[in-house]
Amino acid sequence: MGFQVGDKVVYPSQGVTVVESIAEEVLAGMTVECYHLRLLATESKVLVPVQNVERVGLRPLCGPQEVSDSLIRLKANEIDEKGDWKDRYRANLERLKTGELGEVVDVLLCLADVASRKTLSFRERKMFDQAQQILAFEVAEVEQREIDDVTHQIGEILTAHMGTERAEE
């Protein structure tokens, strides 16, 4: 799977990036071809060796149907995740690491369910915000919408799930 300069791709657990350049770099004494990526959410730079794309989990943006299905699932608020906070946190962390949009939605649904019953811990709140940002940026890119509009839409959906607690600050 090869990407070109200008392609928007998803870096797992970080979100949508843009391929700014493809260049040879010296890493650990070896010259390797690398993607130079910029995270859209934070403007941070990431360097990924081309040979490690699959191991890292770098993937193209989802198609419009998958984005639509993910938003429908988010609205449906179907969650079956229970358990103690440690197991829940570990499972959600693994979900985010996959970088798959459906898994990010699962994290949001799980944490919105918890937030409907009690205040999220600092770590869970941080994870919730990260998952919301990852989803919002991919939806905005795929649907070619403004990030603020998508963030607002997702925030309203999550606020409805959580009752009176606000999903966005």
Beta strands, then each sheet from edge to edge (+ up, - down):
strand 1: 8-11
strand 2: 15-27
strand 3: 30-39
strand 4: 45-49
strand 5: 59-60
sheet 1: 4+ 3- 2+ 1- 5+
end
